[in-house]
Amino acid sequence: MDQEIANTLGELERKLRELERVLSGIGQGATTGEEMRAARAVPPSQSVPASQPPPPSQPPPPSPSVPPSQYVPSSNPAPSVAPAPRASTSTRAHSRVVDEAAERSGGESRHAAPADTAVASAPAPSSSAGAATPSPLAAAGSATPTAAPATAPIGHGRRPPPLADRAPSAAELLRFRDRLERTARELTHDYDELLGRITYAAVPTQTGPAISFARGAPSLDIVDVQGLRDAAVRAFDSDPGGTTAYGTSIGYPRLRAWIADRHGVEPERVLVTNGSMQADAFLFESLVRPGDDVVVERPSYDRTLLSLRERGATLHPIELQPDGIDTGALAHLLGTGQARPNLAHIIPNFQNPAGYTLSLAKRETLLDLSAQHDFVVFEDDPYVALRFSGESVPTMLSMAPERVVYASSFSKTVCPGVRVGYLVGPAELIAKIAKLATNTYISPSMVAQSIVYEFCASGAIERSIETVRTALAKRALTLAEALRRELPEAEFVAPEGGYFMWVTLPAGTDVARLFSAAGELGVTFVKGTDFLLEGGENTLRLAYSGVNEQEIDEGITRLAAAYRSL
Ligand SMILES: Cc1ncc(COP(=O)(O)O)c(C=O)c1O
């Protein structure tokens, strides 16, 4: 690669020197043909042996002023001296002006070349010693064959004297100017290409489509589209009235009952919403007033942080450890009276963004603290069903139903497009939120909830969970292996379930810059800083839910290359 870059640089430099020489030659040539000839002479050391084969070349695009029908590729006449082989991998044409100027170094015979050779599209006579070649001006004339006497067709008896023996006409100079401009564009293009190769000398260029580790959504291949289609048919067949009606704000009754049964609670304690984000919003609106203290994990789901901040809550981020929130730090915060929260937002399983899971011991401690300091634990649990290794831990809802409001979702196990989530909490709170829901949207989508109900009641949900879980287990493994192989500097805890992996890069790594560099290589992720109120500049979240194993391998290879390019 280094040698290739050096070759290209040498080539560019050679062409620039020739360009300068040709330009100064024109200035002088306008005075006498002899001076022009002298100015155009190329030292023999710079000529390239004719034995070297010319590289593949395409004609340059016609200049805008030239109708395509009149354009005659200047590659038609055989060059007297083979142009230097290009180091660049570009298949683009050579810079015609400069190459042809260099070719003119082939000897006196060049002066005998008729200016209209190119116009007649006749191959120039060639010889190994250096055949006659049209001068740059003559070749330029090929673009506008009728513009000047010098380009009159062969046989008309008005052939002009060789250019080198006279000053060029104004029209010829203008055409030559066009050619110079084209050459300048080509040289700039070569140079830009070279710059790109130097910047990413050690980096593979993007091949194939962009790979996203950014979105916490399932890839289409693990969505049971047929199962959903069948469920939709059943929904309209079995309950056309309920499916098409406004329904009620607590949600589609059959789905509400199914969820209640799943959690072993009364249906009065369940409210089905348009996605669990809506459930969060209703809960915050009911419980959080401006200035209220709210405990959050550090890092935490960015949308929750945003929603709480927009409500004017005072957030108290508590460090998240691989076994969940640092309950010691929380106890300290509460014990010293620095915060009197009425709510703690906790994502207990396969946390977003970290992928960590709250241990049973910490769940117990957290519930004890909630009882002692009288705050509600908001258990935000959309990933609970997606465990692929380790032991399941009971929900805090099941451990202390009076202290916990629980939210979950079908987004991660069925698909996010259905927009169905739910809340489970004390019946009075749920009744209060149901009123809020009525005032907000009358009722959530009965069509979506009826379909989800049919999907669940038929058992398709279990198959779907199994599909997602199996796929994600493989993806998480592939991701961990790829990181260990390609980016050993990355620190992470291999998740036991869910969609996400949190990655910490060596201190001082600027992940914002990595984000840009990775983007140029066609790979995206979410910066860790998006999940934190402060700090985390060397962290990032990788979602493996939307990418297959090949994409994970390729994506991490690109990410590692971007990291090394910083
Ligand atoms: C922790 C957490 N809560 C809530 C949501 C929102 O999910 P839904 O699609 O059900 O609104 C997400 C989505 O990523 C999430 O990660």
The ligand as an SDF file (V2000), in Angstrom:
LIG
                    3D

 16 16  0  0  0  0  0  0  0  0999 V2000
  -36.4460   -0.2020   29.2590 C   0  0  0  0  0  0  0  0  0  0  0  0
  -37.4250    0.1520   28.2040 C   0  0  0  0  0  0  0  0  0  0  0  0
  -38.6230    0.6040   28.5410 N   0  0  0  0  0  0  0  0  0  0  0  0
  -39.5370    0.9270   27.6180 C   0  0  0  0  0  0  0  0  0  0  0  0
  -39.2660    0.7910   26.2770 C   0  0  0  0  0  0  0  0  0  0  0  0
  -40.3210    1.1800   25.2850 C   0  0  0  0  0  0  0  0  0  0  0  0
  -40.8880    0.0430   24.7260 O   0  0  0  0  0  0  0  0  0  0  0  0
  -42.2460    0.0730   23.9030 P   0  0  0  0  0  0  0  0  0  0  0  0
  -41.8930   -0.2700   22.5060 O   0  0  0  0  0  0  0  0  0  0  0  0
  -43.1190   -0.9610   24.5230 O   0  0  0  0  0  0  0  0  0  0  0  0
  -42.8440    1.4350   24.0170 O   0  0  0  0  0  0  0  0  0  0  0  0
  -38.0290    0.3350   25.8770 C   0  0  0  0  0  0  0  0  0  0  0  0
  -37.7010    0.2240   24.4480 C   0  0  0  0  0  0  0  0  0  0  0  0
  -36.5870    0.0560   24.0280 O   0  0  0  0  0  0  0  0  0  0  0  0
  -37.0850   -0.0020   26.8580 C   0  0  0  0  0  0  0  0  0  0  0  0
  -35.8770   -0.4630   26.5480 O   0  0  0  0  0  0  0  0  0  0  0  0
  1  2  1  0
  2  3  1  0
  2 15  2  0
  3  4  2  0
  4  5  1  0
  5  6  1  0
  5 12  2  0
  6  7  1  0
  7  8  1  0
  8  9  2  0
  8 10  1  0
  8 11  1  0
 12 13  1  0
 12 15  1  0
 13 14  2  0
 15 16  1  0
M  END
$$$$
